[in-house]
Structures are given as C-alpha cells and as structure tokens.
Amino acid sequence: MGFSFLTQELAIDLGTANTVIFQNDQIVLDEPSIVAIDNSTGKALALGQKAKLMQERENPGIKTIRPLKDGVIADFNAAEMMIRGFIKQVNSKRRSLFTPNLKIVVGIPSGSTEVEIRAVRDSTEHAGGRDVYLIYEPMASALGIGLDVEAPKGNMVVDIGGGTTEIAVISLGGIVVQDSIKVAGDVFTNDIQMYLRQQHNIKVGQITAEKIKIAIGAVIPNIENEPEPYAITGPNLMTAHPVHATITHQEIAHCLDKSVARIESGIIHVLEQTPPELYADIVENGIHLAGGGSLLRGLADRLTEKINIPFHVAEDPLRAVARGTCLALKNTENYTFLMR
C-alpha cells in the first residue's frame, strides 16, 4: 500500500435518525442525521445536533432536512452535504498537509434497491471516499453484538432503527432470510403524536413526541421500574388554549401496540422461511435485539412471550451497527459479505 499514514479509515453508520462514525475503534462522531440549509444560498448552516435544535423551530429562510427516510437516502443533495460535513468535522481534529485517502465502510438496509445502494455509494464518494465498501445493516449489527457470523450456525438479529426494522437470519457469513419493514422509531414517534391528538386533543411536535418515547416508551403495561408519568403542554386542537396533560407509560404501550404487532408479524414471517436446522440454532441461542427501538421498555419480554423464543437486548444497542461496521473495516480483505 505504501503511504498508509495517508489513508484514513472510517466506519459510518448512516442512520435515519443518527449518524455514528468510528475511527481507530473510537467513536469520533455521533450526531442526529439532520442538516439545516439556508434557503437563499442552498448552503448548509448547521449539521447534526445544532441543526436538530432548529428542527420545527425554523423561519421561512431556513429549512431543516433529514436526508434519510425509511433507512434510505431520500434527498441526495442534502445527504451529500451531511456526509461531507460530518467527514470534515472528523478531519478538522487532525492537521495534515495532505487530504488523506478515505477508506470507508457504510451500513445500508438489507432491503435496499440497486438505486438506493448507488445513492449511498455516490454520496460517500462525492464526499471524498476513495475506497467505499458497503455492508448490510443486520450483518453489521450481528458483528457489533459480537456474534460469530461466519460460523455454520443460525443467528437471528432484529435491528429496530429510526426508519426501518431489519430482521435477518445469518449463517456462514451471509444473510439467509431477511425482511426490512418500515415500522421503526419514526413510526413510534408518529403514533404518539396521533394518540395525543385523538385522546388528549393536544398538538405536539415530533421533538416532544420523541422525548416522550424516550422518557416513558413501553410496549407492555406491566413493567418493572415504572417510569414517572410525563407532563406535557401544548395547544388544544380546537381552541388553541394551552393544555396540560400527564402521560403514563401504559398509554404509550397502548398507542404503540399496533406498530409493535407489525414487527412481531415480520419476525414470524422470517422464522417461517428459515430452514429447520438454522431454526433449531435460533431457538437455542435466542434472538438478538439491536437499534434504538430495542430500548422500549418491556420489548424483549413481550416478544419472548409472543414468539416463544428468548429475546436478548444487545448492550449499547444504539451503536451495534456502528461497532459492527467498524469491525468490518478492519477485515475488508477477509469478509466476503462486503460490497465494493
């Protein structure tokens, strides 16, 4: 290779909700996947956390864009700006005369079409990536959880992200059966907004709904360590007078019920297609949950009860894909499941 000090290796988990970048086994960036753009010049004003503070509070001269929808790039231009900006942020920490050669591994949803895959690759290359590898997210999360993906053994991963829930059975370094459903964190946030409109006549923005989800989100009414009810204030839909409401985790469990049931059906659907030998391995090892959605209280219990196979929540599930992408980066030579 020569000049290896000029090659910089980055592992990017390009998520609908958050983007995480690893470099040398270290998280060098963990920011919301959002960019604020000046309408008159089309230039990026802010990225990540700074842009998120502007979300739903912008004036007509500024717009905030979440470039990824349902796990895939919906706004090519904004995505490129965001990836470029994030890579720049990582690089501004090191002073060097040369622009390093970037070797990058990016996670993509397993249900991505050719066009969607091309969009990720192009955005990353335009943002400066020389050597771009892609890895399917369920594969990355299995690696990140610490499973031996190359063993002749069935492992099942359910990764509930912001835009998609990825369900996959993995054996011998490949995905045997997979499904990618568009029910995930954003849908849960939406469910909470709708519920508050219908039940409490109160209008809340995405940001508040997301805070409620994180503070008291649950999927079964009876959980240990019940969180305190959450107080919110918002306009009454009819009168626009302020309404104060206190929301309990039982209410959230009720309003998320249908969406969680759709994830359950997705899991059952994948299990139905799983070859029997691999199925036996899965029953023995249990099913692994990753992604931010797996932090919903009571989820593993509910799924275990429903499907009769034990479910385990990964440690630090939010970063499982990023950690796995980072491991793949070290082994770009050996892993056959990486796409150039």
Steps between C-alpha positions, in 0.01 A plus 500: 500500500774748596408841642267324741508804726317683222218250502231576744247234589151589608204278588171679450160395626282726289172480686162660443513653847871509590832471323789343690859503373774279641870552439773283656243326720386831636174681452606828342150619416149421619246752375138513386470448121367844423624804315378862507517681167484870415218527245652790310852359448429127534802471731505296819465719808523228760528123532409241755415617850512871407260441212273290721455793736361695204265221389132603520615843618628637171391818319423517126865578415627171644394143448607193691523178302538144614663359187413138581148372505415138584870419519583614148614827347198707406678829434822438313629854519444538873646154566819590322526828690447319826751220434757749374445724803530212745819370339640853511416525871691177562795629296514848648638337814818403318726744323671358198632639176347227293138411455508140611370217286173403659414135535143478619256225591133603511203302630189478280154344558475141381196576284679773300441513126784547249408867472507554876834322529640716221379814681693410815812410305486817287438729798792346686730524199401860432573578863856379447497121546760327280440141602135453588368169631139432592369257759141399569387638834374174655840350421668798662280483807569125537875578491449788742307281744798265494346203316720269297340571164730269304417187701272235345234595750177692488496841667199726487514876539218752526630854461237765570643828371347838426367427153495124464494182702745251354434134572757249381618144547874470447719194445841438342567872449186564299137600546275197453159660546429867554221750515517874531181661626428870514374495857762640735584798722346766275173309481492466880553876533219557254269261689556703815417827320178352359399356835541833679288669233223244524494426871613826656409748226851636519738581219867409555798517265730216406761613746269483801354170384851360477582624851188326630602179322845505658377600845207259540485286183378149579330216315331315788295657779671312785872564518751505784637843597204693364606844373333808650211635291609769255350850507449685173351832393365581157216676318149359512407402144172691504564808713881536486491554878788331679422150624698320768496123491680226687577193295571158650705217354182287486353747252814482286488118508141523381573743217807310374319166510408478131847599378673250730257234376621574145858438609387173662340390172822586318702283739256210464507541123881466496487200738252327267755516218796390713644155420431257788864443605560872531166535677619253763816707555291814542272341760809393691684836482204734509440802278710815537347847513698808398430858394341782699155339482621211713523747789119512524415367844369144509574426135710186554238366745212566264674337202617201705145441619354543153748290302616252767867549420714699745589854388814677624567872477858572388715719722511858374249406227507849347856449382494132400496573126779755534716259703442223247585732211819584685592130532428450130733789420790315663427190296414638158733236348343199670130571516323376191173678584642848440391659173735715298 
